[in-house]
Amino acid sequence: MTKVTKTSEATASEIMIVNDDPGVETRIAILENGRLEELYTERINSATGVGNIYKGRVTNVESSIQAAFIEYGGSQSGFLHVTDLHPKHFPGATTSERVGKKIAKHNRPPIQKCLKRGDEILVQVLKEGIGTKGPTLTGYLSIPGRLSVMMPYMDKVGVSRKIEDETERKAMRKVLDSINLPEGFGFILRTAGMGKNKLDIKRDIAYLIRLWKMIEKRIATVGAPCQLYNESDLLVRTIRDVLRPSIGAIVVDSTSAYDRIKTFLKIAAPRASRKVIHYRENAPIFHAFDIERQIEEVHSREVVLPSGGRLVIDQTEALVAIDVNSGKSRSAKNSESNALNTNLEAADEICRQLRLRDLGGIVINDLIDMGNASNRKKVEQKFQDNLERDRARTTVLPLSRFGLLEMTRQRIRPSVLDSHYKSCTHCEGLGLLKSIEEVAADATRQCGWFLQHDKVAKVELTCSPNVGTYLFSNKRNQFAAFEKNTNKRIVVRIIEGIATDRIVFYAYDERGSDIELDTLEKVTPPSIQNLMDLQASHVEPEELLEKTGRKRSRRRGGNKAPLAQATSISGNAN
């Protein structure tokens, strides 16, 4: 949990840098003493749908997973779990719920008793869809303002959980209680509202109420599926949600972005509008502040730690694996101290990389082993402290016996890897290529198999120059044996530019006509009984010598002991 403290602008150590390419992309970086700490990017043609509100239609209810699939207007149906279904859809239930008192899953009726196919329902996008999975939806609507969050169909008020100080919480709740709030709405005061006066908060709430009335008009006049509310774009969203007293300046490189930020802040936070600076230099703004170089590090698999250690970050389908290596880190006098120092550095950097790369889901950190229990506690606490500034929800477990620190981080949007890269067309995302030797061995075996089919008279394979050279140098005799045994031909054709691990086969009949490889008959496994019968009828040379009593002739030097091999040891102890 984050403990919020007031920070004077005079001691501000952070700056916000906005790089806006109108109509193309917006990038926003938060620097702390010149170091990149937060990075937000959004391309116009792939803007996030998180926060958008829709009137959707139920297309399917799956009782086995207690979820419904909602057609809401996106390319994929949304996923709504019963735990995200608002109680107003419960049979015979009230239409509201208290803020912070969400009904537990075991107290909720089955989803099939709440929804049926064709029902209309208000939903909000909670998480972006990833891969073949559609977006996650929720029936708990929330519309954020600068100082507060409004939740329709909820009761009571609350204070952000990120504020731990009880004195501050009581003071903020007292301000909320003094405001005449409309019925049927719940409100949460955000951390940005801490220390604000009653008038500022009333103005923020009044803005949210006006916005909801516009949404209600659209609900009444437009059929499902349709969009009701469009969350602000990255520029306004970041200024609204991320701007804090510790940020001393907002430097913006485009005129349109500068004007929009100034206009928004004059309404939402008039004092903060003085922090906005229009960058007019010729040098690209992210280069001028050394941000581009730091972004390149975010795209790297390895991250170097200050003392010489390094992180290796691998993102998989199931989880994110982060390996901590000491590398050249030998600053401490003993291994335990060295492990502690490296792990503490790793804790700082891992939490930073999770933010910068938008990594979510399960994260497994393989730290350097430490024997001292107090040192392990220090590392665990270091993770907790660093995660306090993370806007995503996180859960951290204690270090395991194997030195693994398991954690989860809320996945809100696709990671940098998913949004900036696509799978390699050569390795299909594996990140590895077969060795030349393995490719050649596979090609040889495949040729031998194709030649066994009666319809095939010639096999032709195309390959890269490296593989072709290896085949001619090392597999020539094997190919010749195939040709001799089958009285068929093998042709190797080298093509420049083909991937090293790519082999293309062609088969021809006796007339030279193409044969579709897929039409070749499938393999039929040989009968084990036939193999055993064949084995019984076959007499080994050694057995023949024993039966005839003939002795092997000895050559000169035959009294030398043979090379010892495990397979030549018999069961006879004598």
Helices and strands as residue ranges (DSSP letters): G 9-11, E 14-21, E 25-32, E 35-43, G 44-46, E 53-62, E 67-71, E 78-81, G 82-84, G 87-89, E 97-98, G 105-107, G 111-113, E 120-127, E 136-138, E 143-144, E 148-152, E 154-155, E 157-159, H 166-177, E 185-189, G 191-193, H 198-221, E 226-229, H 234-242, E 247-252, H 255-268, G 270-275, E 276-278, H 285-288, H 291-298, E 302-304, E 310-315, E 320-325, H 335-357, E 361-366, H 373-387, E 394-396, E 404-409, H 416-420, H 436-450, E 458-463, H 465-474, H 476-486, E 489-494, E 504-508, E 514-515, G 517-519, H 528-537, H 541-548, G 566-568
